[in-house]
């Protein structure tokens, strides 16, 4: 198990480890730091990430910016995928995002994403025994603190064994 996977497992049970995970991600992915993402719940297969309603995340009409919401969805689903298998064995890279916006975000929002181990086994691990890469269309939902459905994102991720990566 990698250090990151180990920290994710600990973060599921410990608020200190979850705090450490947030610190690690803010340093490892510095361009996300201004957003102030906070992992509020994590375990293998499920993640919730909060995006605060603050000036750096707002658009010209004082709602949370569409790009901040898109980045939140990418971050949330990416962390969940990394929690499912070692980043040392598999390369996970975003191919595309499609977002439908339903309601204007004027308060903190939370992205929620979960995927089962059965889904990963059937749609990633098993197909990778026969092909070089698989693509996953994953749905991430974002709600504000009043439970208004802000947006729905479909993130298309490519998963590939590192031994199959050509650069």
N, C-alpha and C positions, 0 to 999 in steps of 0.2 A: 504494500500500500504506500502511495506517495505521501509526502509531508502534507500536501494540500488536501488530499482525501482524508488523511488522519485528522487534520484540523476541522474539516467539515463534519466528520463523525462526532468529534468532541463538541462542536458548536451546536449540535442538535440538543445537547443536554446541559450545556454550561453557558451562562450569559457572558462570563469572562472570555471563553473561547469564541463566542459569537462576536464579541467586541474585537478580539484579536483578528478574526477573519475579516471584519470590516476594515481594520487598519491595514492588513496585508493587501486587500483589494484596492484600497485608496492609493497605496504606494505602487503596486504592481500595474495598475491601470490609471496612471496619473491624469489622463485627459477626462476621466469620469469624476475626479475629485470635486470639481466645482459644483456638480449636481448635488452632492451630499447624500448619495444613496446610503441606505442603512438596511442591511439584511436583518429582518425582524424574526424570521423563522427559517430554519434550513434542516433538511435531513436528506439522505439519499432518495432522490425521486421527487422532492418537493421543495420549493423555495418561495418565500415572500420577501419582497424588497420594497421599502418605503422611499418615495421621492418627496422631499418637503416642498411645500408651497413657500418659496422665497424668491427674492428679486432675481437671482442668477438663473432661475428656471422659468421666468415669465416671458411672455410675448408682449406685443405692443398693446393688447387689450386686457392685460393683467390676468391672463389665464396661463396655465402651464404650457410651455412651448411644445409643439408637435415633435420636434427633434429630441427634446428631453424625454418625452414619453416613448419614442422609438428606441432611444438608447436604454431606457429602463427595461423595456421588453427584451431587448437583445441580452442585456446583462443578466436578467432573471433566468431566462431559458438557458443561457450559456453556463451559468453556475450549476444549474440543475444537471445538465449533461455531464459536466466535469465530475459531479458527485457520483455519477452512475458507473464510470469507469476511469481508469488511470489516464491522465493526460500524457504520461510517458509512453503509453502503448498506442494511443489513438490521437490523430490530429482532428480537431473540431474547428470548423471555420464557417462563418456565416456566408451564405450565398445571396440571400435576398430577404427583404422584409415587406410585408403588405399590411397596412394598418387602416382600419375603419374607425373613425372617430364618431362617438355617439353623443357626448355631452362635454361641455367646457369645464375644465378642471380649475376650480377656484379655491382649493384647499389641498392638504396633503393627499397623495394618492399611493396606492399599494398595488404592485403587480403580483399576480399569483400564477404559479405554474407547477404542474405535477405530471409525472410520467411513471408508469409502472415498470418494474423489472422485467415483467413478461413482455411488455412492448419493446423494450430495449433488446431483449434476447431474440425476439422474433423479427424485429425490423432493423437491427444493427448487427449484432454478433453473428447470427446465423447467415444473413446475406453476405457478410464480409468474408465468409469462408469460400464463397463462390465468385465474388466480384471485388474490384479494387476499392470502390467507394459506394456509400449509400447516402441518400438525401432524405431528410426528415422534415416534414411540414408540421410545425408545432404551434399550438394555439396558446397565446398568453392573454390573460384578461387583466384589465386595470380598473380599479374602483377607487372612488374618493372615500374620505372618512365617513360620509353620509350614506355610503353604499350605492351611489350613483355609478352606473356603468360608463366609464370614461371612454375606453377604446378596447378594441380587440385586435390583436396582432397575430399574423401568421409568419413565423420565422422559419426560413428554409435553411437548415444546417447541413453541411457535408461532413460526414465522418469517414475517416480513412485510417488504416494502419500506417504508422510512420514508415514502415518498411516499403510501402507502396507509394510514398510521396516522392515526386520528381521535382527537382528545382534547378 
